[in-house]
Amino acid sequence: MSAASPDPTAAPHQGPLHDRHVALGAKLAEFGGWTMPLEYAGGGVVAEHTAVRTAAGIFDVSHLGKVEVRGMGAAAFVNSVLSNDLRRIGPGQAQYTLCCDDETGGIVDDLIAYYRSDGEIALVPNAANTAEVVRRLREAAPSSVEITDRHTEHAVLAVQGPRADDVLAAVGLPVGHDYMSFVDAPFGLAADSVGAETDPRVVVCRTGYTGERGYELITSNDLAGPLWDALLAAGEPHGLRPCGLGARDTLRTEMGYPLHGQDISLDVTPNEARLGWAVGWKKERFWGRDVLLAERERGPRRRLVALRSAGRAIPRPHMSVSLTPDVLLGEVTSGTFSPTLRSGIALALVSTSMNTDPDAGVQVGVDVRGRREPFQVVKAPFVDPSVRS
């Protein structure tokens, strides 16, 4: 995920479900160059968060990028530039991966790659970084491979929570396939305002950003509205709630999932962010390989850690983290109140001069509004995940 906006002077883009969010009383804000719902009337962030942990929530995440890589050798090309080893998966499977800068190893973006065939890979980058990812891919792609930006042509809905399968099954969509896999499925026959039928397909992906069992649904803009309406209606008996980016942020922070623009960026490498598991270290080539291998060998100078408040303090980004009042270690990158734990939690980028082993019982101080509050270094995720169940 990304927190930055690609062009602060440009008018925010409104997705295909904008009018529905307004009708539901959503509080709207600009995020990654798009106008998106933060929370909905009649509940708020905590209620939406709790619905996802206990029942189900539906998110509009149409701001996410959609990029097609097609042509002879498309899969081989993607594997030669992005960090993870695409050869570990096959058709119908998805993979978390990183686009890194070749010279510095910094993270340009984190994204999901969907493997359709050797000649077709779909990428879902973050909203703010889509144009930059597309630019880098186009500059590097061989003549046989075409890069197409479909950012504004498709919608993405996420249904997350322990009742997600019940909600999708109620509208006739397939459920139960493996984590990080996807299938194409029909969904009725939608029509636009002049009566022309649209492509009624939905890509049902067993992916998500909440730590709960769930699905992300990629479809055409024309089908997004009918699909949203059907899911809301079918999900009501199962406790489904519409959820905004506020709950999405608290949910992902409880899981320790990084947000691009806060926890990861061009100034942060996969080694520093503890994302080495998303790097195919044995590959002969990917952007940033040489510098990242060298950093891995000597050890990064800082590392992303998880912190939990030992009191009542709520951390926020950019608050300083110290070992003692006189020894500054780094700063909070993401901080929030955890509705599940009922305490403050944070991700922080700190110097590796400190023992970051969560089993060592290390306590640090976080400067919360001028007071040095106690926090414990803990192991992420902060809550038990059910995403693979």
Secondary structure, 3 states (H helix, E strand, C coil): CECCCCCCCCCCEECCCHHHHHHCCCEEEEECCEEEEEECCCCCHHHHHHHHHHCEEEEECCCCCCEEEEECCHHHHHHHHCCCCHHHCCCCEEEEEEEECCCCCCEEEEEEEEEEECCEEEEECCHHHHHHHHHHHHHHCCCCEEEEECCCCEEEEEEECCCHHHHHHHCCCCCCCCCCEEEEEECCCCECCCCCECCCEEEEECCCCCCCCEEEEEEEHHHHHHHHHHHHHHHHHHCEEEECHHHHHHHHHHCCCCCECCCECCCCCCCCCCCHHHCCCCCCCCCCHHHHHHHHHHCCCEEEEEEEECCCCCCCCCCEEEEECCEEEEEEEEEEEECCCCEEEEEEEEECCCCCCHHHCCEEEEEECCEEEEEEEECCCCCCCCCCC
